[in-house]
Amino acid sequence: MKEHSTFGVLLRRYRQAAGLSQETLAAQAGLSTRAISDLERGINRIPRSDTLDLLAGALPLTSHQQNLLRATARPERAAAASPVSSSHGLPLSPTALIGREQERTRALALIQRSQVHLLTITGPSGVGKTRLALQIAQDLFEDLPDGVSFVALAPVRDAALVPEVIGQTLRLREQVDAPMAEQIRAFLQQKHLLLVLDNFEHLLEAVSFVADLLASCPRLHLLVTSRTPCACALNTCFYCLLSRRTTRSRSFVSALRRFDRVESVMW
């Protein structure tokens, strides 16, 4: 069975979510129904720029959804537009890491244990989860033969697209005879690599895919940031980052302590 292109899958989901038929979307965008059908089936994998603009204008999309639609159509342009460090291939950190040396040291020690393959940094919004994850990834870059890869999940709204976004980050080319999830497993199976999944809290339906990666790739390390402790259902180890002694934070800690695999809770 032919595998759909990433753009085609996303276009079809957005069209169906809007309650539009192919014919209606074609009329609103000023395109032919055949053009919509070919894009969704992957026959035409890369839409022209003007076609992309027409589709983005015809669909009721948020700015995040528009950005994701354009990124899936032109992943090479999206990658070029993202600020990355030339030495690590990681997003540039806008601020210095201040006051997190204890957490940084503890997290590095946990990941460097051979039996710890999944570490989750969790806590309320704004406590610095992404910044700490970036620093940890930079610290480990030289120690891992296959380096690190950072996957920004905040713009993704459909958990079914997580394999596609990871595949783009790993620069895998979609193949008609193998779903992207299978390609990722095959690619990472022998890799000694750190994969950072940033902002995972709204994509928990992708937990089974992430768990399968861990089971299939014995040398893979995953560093996940999430606002909620729900992701710890996956965890070999759980790491909590909190910055404020508030009633909400104390409730958060109490919730974490219900889980058997909480490694450490830091205030």
Buried (B, 14 or more C-beta within 10 A) or exposed (E): EEBBBBBBBBBBBBBEBBEBEBEBBBBBBEBEBEBBBBBBBBBBBEBEEEBBEBBBEBBEBEEEBBBBBBBBBBBEEBBEEEEBBEEBBBBEBEEEBEEBEEBBEBBBEBBEEEEBBBBBBBBBEEBBBBBBBBBBBBBBBEEBEEBBBBBBBBBBBBBBBBBBBBBBBBEBEBEEEEBBBBBBBEBBEEBBBBBBBBBBBBBBEBBEBBBEBBEBBEBBBBBBBBBBBBBBEBBBBBBBBBBEEEEEBEEBBEEBEEEEEBBEBBE
